[in-house]
Amino acid sequence: MPPGIPLINDRLIIWVVAELHLLFAAFVLGAPIFIVICEYLGLRTKDSRYERLAQETMKIVAISYSLAALFGAAMTFVLIGKYQALANFIFGRFYPLFGLYALLLLVESILMYVYWYTWDALAARKRIHISIGVALNLVGTVVMILMNGVGSFMLTPPPSPEQASVWQLLNNATWTGLNLHRFIANISFGGFMVALFAAFMFLTSRKDKDEDRAFYDWMGYIGNFIGVAALILLPVAGYIYAKEIFAYNATISTLLMADKLAWFFVIQGVLVVLLFLGAIYYMWLSIQRIRGGVRFRSYFRGVFLVALVGLTVWLVPQNFLPSLTAESTSPIEEVAIPERVTFLGMMPAKGLAVSAVILVTAFAYLLYRQAIATGTMAWGKIDTKAQFALIFLPSLAVFTMSFMGPIRELARGQWHIFQFMADTTRESFVPPLSYTAIMAGITTLVFFLLMSAVFWLGFKVAHKG
């Protein structure tokens, strides 16, 4: 941080508040998609576990919804109070959009509470109840798409933003890519949060409650499956989004990939690969509780090896300078990697490495499914370390989201709105990697403290009552 800027400043405040709003918003959007699918599966398969999973998860969503709205309001107040010029332009130009947003937010709130409070009343009319849930998800998705238009506009505005129509402002160069990326990320995040809730309930349930432990073990398996399945698609969506950014302006792509934010991208890749490794580790532990599934464990050695090699390739830099524009007192030969392994420091090699990690993760899941199909599953008898893996995955997912969000914002450089409205505040600087990591860590800690309170109040205290 540059000297003269206090530790607690305007930028830090809106940073944390905005991230917390996005995290809770991602959960209350992603989880209901998961919930409605589970409720439908319960109706089709007559498996009561799906119904219980959906209803218990919706209880968490209902409590979390108010926190998403609270931090959204706080973000708006901070933006208006501390960044008035930006707020005046955004609200002035997007005024019709924000009017529609407010209306849809009201409709979404009504649908959410109707869906939750009519669960038992419509037990005999499941299709009507599921239809309400589908409507809830459709409205929530439209709300997300509208706000993504505002966020993507700030990075890739159309020519002459003052004269452009609202549709031209909204339908900017990266709106589609951001919508796709966030939609898939929210589903993955919702799955991992369900797995976290299941792990919390499993670890805090009584040892003699075999039925509860078996259910929460199964619930963790389902949540992890949804999280990993969406995670496999996420790099493809990220590539599409990055391609749109690069096509819009080469300055942004240089800043992201070869200049001040290059190492941010390297760490982002490491975090994503660690997510895949955590998912593989959970499956490796889970396969041990399947009678007849031990024979599949030997294949995981190769899976772990490929994933670790992929992680290593991603970490290999093209040079050891923080950026291509950084000054060095040493000859370039001393900071560049040897010529014979230069390929490992380039994006084609890193793309292949990530692709290999994705493929072996999918292969591990197929092994896991084959073990389940040919063996006998002992639900509730899982190794306790697997529950900590289910806690690790959403924790890392939250940290990754908190870390990747600033990358997109910092890509604007010294602009509030890229090449249109300059950021002249004294906090306008590219923070060091360590500072960004600390801020992401603080956001992650606060989010999980709040979610722990939601879990405890929603289930432990309520059940005691």
Summary of the structure (lengths in Angstrom):
residues: 465
radius of gyration: 23.3
end to end distance: 48.9
largest distance: 75.9
contacts: 1506
relative contact order: 0.12
helix: 78%
strand: 2%
